[in-house]
């Protein structure tokens, strides 16, 4: 079987969309009602709009909360003792499976949440204006935190996506715990490295340094293009690790 065939991929993607469409639509309807209630409760005539705007706060909660939860559950059928046989019997390649579910929970979900929240924001403002005589500025990409939230989600999504492939249950919880463990390990390793390479700046009885560490960032690493290069490189590495784990999953289970 070829690694990628567009016709197979199109059918697989349509099946994946149908599989998650019900829960996405139900969640969207529930969040529409919640958004309307929040807007009606928060806006009063003469009140100064909150900073950050309530719309941006809700958008962040919906995108990060719902998006990462959906991402963590996207490979549930692969781990389920009964559904995994149907998952493995589909005449598609691992690359097609990987790409279909990455696009569905990553870039395409971001576009859907943006459009859906614009509808929620418009509906909430309309009801608030009708019932309370007050509304907030319309939600848009021009608001500063929105573009930052999109970048944060697309990177956090890669980590949740990797966790959905590697863990067999409680996907999001285990991913968060693993991420915390890695972060703590990096902090401990960095601290021990400082104690070793700057031993004259520490005393055995103190946790913090008692002298100057003479640490300074190289100007190259302060440049914006270098930060983007590191972020993109890390993203590509996470995608590669996730794909390799997906290929190895079937072999490890003898399926």
Secondary structure, 3 states (H helix, E strand, C coil): CCCCCHHHHHHHHHHHHHHHHHHHHHHHHHHHHHHHHHHHHHCCCCCCCCCCCHHHHHHHHHHHHHHHHHHHCCCHHHHCCCHHHHHHHCCCCHHHHHHHHHHHHCHHHHHHHHHHHHHHHHHHHHHHHHHCCCCCCCCCCCCHHHHHHHHHHHHHHHHHHHHHHHCCCCHHHHHHHHHHHHHHHHHHHHHHHHHHHCHHHCCCCCCCCCCCCCCCCCHHHHCHHHHHHHHHHHHHHHHHHHHHHHHHHHHHCCC
